[in-house]
Amino acid sequence: MTAPLVVVGDVLLDIDIVGSSSRLCPDAPVPVVEQAEELPRPGGAGLAALLAALQPGNAGREVVLVTALADDEPGRRLRAMLEKHMEVAALHLHGGTPCKLRIRSGGQSVARLDAGEGQALDGPVGPRVTDAIAGAGAVLVADYGRGVTRHRAVRSLLSGLPAEVPVVWDPHPRGEAPVPGVRLLTPNAAEAARLAAACGAEVTGTGLSAAGRCGRYLAGAWGIEGVAVTLGSEGALLCDGSEAPLLAPARPARGDSCGAGDSFAAGAAGALADGGSLADAVTEGVDLASEFVRAGAAAGVAAQLAETGTARLVPERGEDAWDIVERTRRAGGTVVATGGCFDLLHAGHVSMLQQARRLGDCLIVCVNSDASVRRRKGPTRPVTPAADRVRVLEALSDVDAALVFDDDTPAPLLERLRPDVWVKGADYAGTTLPEAETVRAHDGEVVLLPLLEGRSTTRLLSTTKGNAS
């Protein structure tokens, strides 16, 4: 049996109050949030453990969470959410369970309220905690400064792990220094700068250069094999003693970044648990964090937990579009969709996609499958397979996600997608669009956008053929 991935750290209860706002309060210049919905989810080490337990590549590996919980209403809610997906080995939390409540409207936070100052104090840990850490195949420490990583017995157990058990340490400025033997440290750029300064380093500047200097300093100061400084939309920089650090770039992602760091750390820990290298771990962590942000998964996890008590978590890459659409609709936004073969992406495509994205709050591209293209264009097409066409489209900043359909028209897909706006090029003017009826049946609108003159895949291919001859 595969040894479990053990997540050690502080758990919070995160609650989003999500609604819409169209007016200000009459007695103060603040928005009135209406039709509000409460969406609770685990935060801190709880979210990291949930992400680790539900990663698509983690099938068959048990996840155990070692944390501290108070016997109060937020603590009981957290335990109920978490125990559906993992074993929870809990220390006693002295004081109230930490809660972070965000009020959100239109995809933005309006206010945040923090409550609960509980701390895990030294004392006996019990056999469940001891057995969990001692039997770990890999460990992710998610330190949120609430005392679990300061607990002397927990630190002793972590320090006593065999060298072959990889430990990933996600630090916090109010937390503790990592124990000896940590394989990968995962601070963000601001955390890396503060931690390096606390250790006596004088690192100035910002950006990749400063992140690299902080990473190298922390690796040396704490004797850590690798330090991955996460850089938000730029990805993560791995400092592992090599002459030049490895930059793992993030995929383009627009969305709520809350929880992205936990997603990165969980992905990296999972990769190391499977025997991957540090480079593998950082690349996997960046990929999962990018998908997490783009799919609005923090809100999606909360919605699913609130509705069913379980969570079908991204990243499952084929499901990204549906999570984006759900998030957009929940925020009162406009879903725009367009479709086509996109066999050889050219300036005309890019122009239309840019215009389409400006019409709403997300753009989903419906892409003909290879078989669908062959039926429309003939046996020599497509030139580019569907997986590559999707990858190129999703690399564009104006495209939020792409979905492949195998029918002759996108109508069956649009029946499920139900876009508010369906976009086609002006070359369809005067023709009958078979999918228009489907779009309008769900109160959507069909619009045509102008094209760049003379740009088409067919023309590109004929020009290429002529030059070749």
RANORLIN-V464402 format. One record per residue. PHI is phi in whole degrees, -180 to 180 (* if undefined). OMEGA is omega as a letter, one per 30 degrees, with the letter a starting at -180 (* if undefined). Layout:
# RANORLIN-V464402
phi->[PHI/PHI]
omega->[OMEGA/OMEGA]
This chain:
# RANORLIN-V464402
phi->[*/-68/-65/-73/-88/-106/-103/-120/161/-91/-105/-125/-102/-98/-129/-102/-100/-112/-154/-120/-142/-131/-153/-98/-65/-67/-105/-166/-79/-128/-71/-94/-95/-114/50/-77/-125/-90/-125/-89/-158/-68/-122/63/-63/-65/-68/-58/-67/-63/-63/-64/-67/-109/-61/-57/-85/-101/-58/93/-102/-72/-116/-121/-106/-105/-149/-129/-131/-92/-88/-130/-61/-63/-64/-68/-64/-62/-60/-64/-70/-79/-70/-72/-123/-164/-80/-115/-109/-114/-81/-83/-96/-87/102/-76/-62/-63/-128/-124/-114/-112/-99/-128/-150/61/79/-123/-79/-94/-159/-135/-121/-111/-145/87/-120/-61/-135/-88/-99/-58/165/-65/-105/84/-68/-64/-67/-60/-65/-63/-70/-64/-98/-71/-89/-160/-132/-115/-100/-109/-89/-116/72/-107/108/-63/-80/-91/-62/-63/-68/-65/-63/-64/-64/-66/-66/-88/-67/-61/-62/-78/-90/-71/-120/-105/-118/-97/-86/-137/-57/-93/-91/-108/-64/-66/-73/-60/95/-64/-89/-141/-106/-129/-80/-81/-62/-66/-64/-60/-65/-68/-66/-65/-64/-65/-88/103/-81/-115/-108/-110/88/-137/83/-61/-62/-66/-62/-64/-67/-64/-61/-65/-64/-64/-60/-73/-65/-108/64/-104/-63/-145/-123/-105/-90/-82/-123/63/-69/-87/109/-146/-110/-97/-105/-130/90/-69/-60/-126/-70/-93/-100/-96/-74/-83/-76/-55/-150/-117/161/-72/-86/-59/95/-64/-64/-66/-64/-60/-63/-65/-64/-64/-63/-63/-65/-67/-61/-87/93/-73/-81/-61/-62/-60/-64/-68/-63/-64/-62/-65/-60/-68/-66/-62/-64/-61/-68/-64/-86/59/-71/-60/-70/-65/-60/-62/-63/-70/-64/-66/-83/-125/84/-126/-135/-97/-91/-71/-94/-118/-58/-70/-101/-54/-59/-67/-68/-64/-62/-61/-63/-63/-67/-63/-88/79/-87/-108/-94/-110/-136/-145/-154/160/-81/51/-70/-121/-67/-134/-61/-65/-59/-60/-61/-66/-65/-63/-65/-63/-63/-71/-82/-161/-108/-154/-126/-108/-104/-95/-114/-62/-66/-60/-65/-65/-64/-60/-66/-86/-109/109/-69/-87/-116/-82/-74/-115/-65/-57/-60/-73/-63/-63/-64/-65/-62/-72/-78/-78/-65/-86/-103/-84/-168/-129/-127/-96/-126/-105/-79/-72/-130/-80/-55/-61/-67/-68/-60/-87/-71/51/-69/-74/-136/-113/-111/-134/-76/-66/-68/-91/-60/83/-106/-96/-90/-63/-88/-60/-62/-63/-62/-72/-64/-111/66/-90/-124/-106/-130/-107/-116/-65/-108/-75/-61/82/-102/-161/-65/-59/-66/-59/-67/-68/-66/-63/-64/-67/-67/-67/-82]
omega->[a/l/a/l/a/l/a/l/a/a/l/l/l/l/l/l/a/l/l/a/l/a/l/l/a/a/l/a/l/a/l/a/a/l/a/l/l/a/a/l/l/l/l/l/l/l/l/l/l/l/l/a/a/l/l/a/a/a/l/l/l/l/l/l/l/a/l/a/l/l/l/a/l/l/l/l/l/a/a/l/a/a/l/a/a/l/l/l/a/l/l/l/l/a/a/l/l/l/l/a/l/l/a/l/l/l/a/l/l/l/l/l/l/l/l/a/a/l/l/a/l/l/a/a/l/a/a/l/a/a/a/a/a/a/a/l/l/a/l/l/l/a/l/l/a/l/a/a/l/a/a/a/l/l/l/l/l/l/a/a/l/a/a/l/a/l/l/a/l/a/l/a/l/a/a/l/l/l/l/l/l/a/a/l/a/l/l/a/a/l/l/a/a/a/l/l/l/l/l/a/l/a/l/l/l/l/a/a/l/l/l/l/l/a/l/a/a/l/l/a/a/l/a/a/a/l/l/l/a/a/l/a/l/l/a/a/a/l/a/a/l/a/l/l/l/l/l/a/l/l/a/a/l/l/l/a/l/a/a/l/l/l/l/a/l/l/l/l/l/l/l/l/l/l/a/l/l/l/l/a/a/l/l/l/l/l/a/l/l/l/a/a/a/a/a/a/l/l/a/l/a/a/a/l/a/a/a/a/l/a/l/a/l/g/l/a/l/a/a/a/a/l/l/l/l/l/a/a/a/l/l/a/a/l/l/l/l/a/l/l/a/a/l/a/a/a/l/l/a/l/a/l/l/l/a/a/a/a/a/a/l/l/l/a/l/a/l/l/l/a/l/l/a/l/a/a/a/a/a/a/g/l/a/a/a/a/l/l/l/a/l/l/a/l/l/a/a/a/l/l/l/l/l/l/a/a/l/l/l/a/l/l/a/l/l/a/l/a/l/l/l/a/l/l/a/l/l/l/l/l/l/l/a/a/a/a/l/a/a/l/l/l/l/l/l/l/l/l/a/a/l/a/l/l/l/l/a/l/l/a/l/l/l/l/a/l/a/a/*]
